[in-house]
Amino acid sequence: MTEWLTREQALERLNVRPQTLYAYVSRGRIGMKPDDADPRRSQYRADDIAALGTRRERGRSPRAIAESAIAWGEPAITTAISTVLHGRLVYRGKDAVEFSASATLEEAAALLWAADPSVSFASLTASAARHSGTQTAFARLSALAAEGWPSLGRRPAMLQQDGAAATSALATALGASPGSEPVHIRLAQGWSVEATGAELIRKALVLLADHELNASTFAARVAASTGAPVAACLLAGLATLSGPRHGGAGAAALALVEDAERLGPDEAIARWLAHDRPLPGFGHPLYPEGDPRAGGLLADFGIDDGLVRLRKAVLAATGLHPNIDFALAAMTRSLRLPADAPFRLFALGRSVGWTAHAIEQVTSNRLIRPRARYDGLVVGAVSDG
């Protein structure tokens, strides 16, 4: 049975200040839940605190620091672009949810790139492919990457132009109509969505624009550190996003919703958990009290009864709240978007963040090259008989 500690007990075992405890919680390193006896107070998972204490006892050698940083650890790269702080997503000092209330993706790019406010993703040429989608997106970015200039030795304004061109190409590849309007309007046109739906698409794109050092952003920064063209950095991000543990989470959330409709929410939840599968669309290591991006998006439209029942059943069974993947799945159903709309929205919105991180990495003039901790055979150590 899980043991939970009071705030005072947690501080005593860790021997840290309250601010440090809250930082561990916000980064998902210590689980937290409301106190059953007094919901105004919080309790902290003892197992997480013990594991954290063990890691601290190993010392702060470069190897130990590197290994802890690679998986939900302390940030391995300094950035001024975005962070998660006390359960809030922050874009260059602005609360991302508040910013998304009215901002367009173009305005998010101007903020995250620290660029001139007139960023445009206009495209007067429709995608050359017969059907838009993920394959077309990979093909267009690959072509741009092959033709692009290396990023080293070029001013940020030039790299921003490359990023805008790559995002524009990505938008049309993912279904946006050609034109000079903001990209959310053109995407709504391509999906035959009315004005109310276009506003939801706008907000979703802004909320997805960046999320500090997630896997795809790290991949984009690694590519940028070598001097690769900006389009190649976005291609590295897109390739990483395509994995089921990252951008594929939206499709998995839709699958859970369909199971819940067919089997009932309790049975569907039990089956997923019985197969040792985390529930897609619920919970997030960085947001123990709930994903603010999901809350910001779900506040603007009503979800159907099936989703309401699933959300309640998951909360009762696991204590987990909806994350952005659940919100994207709900929006996809509400607006009757293409089945892969969550991935398309993720890729288009996050291309702005990938560009921001690529530019920041290039201007730092540092190569990202971690060392491996080898645990294989040693030369000369194998006996021949």
Sequence and secondary structure as in RCSB ss.txt:
>XXXX:A:sequence
MTEWLTREQALERLNVRPQTLYAYVSRGRIGMKPDDADPRRSQYRADDIAALGTRRERGRSPRAIAESAIAWGEP
AITTAISTVLHGRLVYRGKDAVEFSASATLEEAAALLWAADPSVSFASLTASAARHSGTQTAFARLSALAAEGWP
SLGRRPAMLQQDGAAATSALATALGASPGSEPVHIRLAQGWSVEATGAELIRKALVLLADHELNASTFAARVAAS
TGAPVAACLLAGLATLSGPRHGGAGAAALALVEDAERLGPDEAIARWLAHDRPLPGFGHPLYPEGDPRAGGLLAD
FGIDDGLVRLRKAVLAATGLHPNIDFALAAMTRSLRLPADAPFRLFALGRSVGWTAHAIEQVTSNRLIRPRARYD
GLVVGAVSDG
>XXXX:A:secstr
   EE HHHHHHHHT  HHHHHHHHHTTSS EEE SS TTSEEEEHHHHHHHHHHHHT   HHHHHHHHTTT S 
SS  SSEEEETTEEEETTEEHHHHTTT  HHHHHHHHTT  S     BSS  SSSS SHHHHHHHHHHHHHH   
STT  HHHHHHHHHHHHHHHHHHTT  SBSS HHHHHHHHTT  HHHHHHHHHHHHHTS  SS HHHHHHHHHHH
TT  HHHHHHHHHHHHTSTTTTTHHHHHHHHHHHHHHH HHHHHHHHHHTT   TTB  TT TT  HHHHHHHTT
S   HHHHHHHHHHHHHH   B HHHHHHHHHHHHT  TTHHHHHHHHHHHHHHHHHHHHHHHHT          
S  TT S   
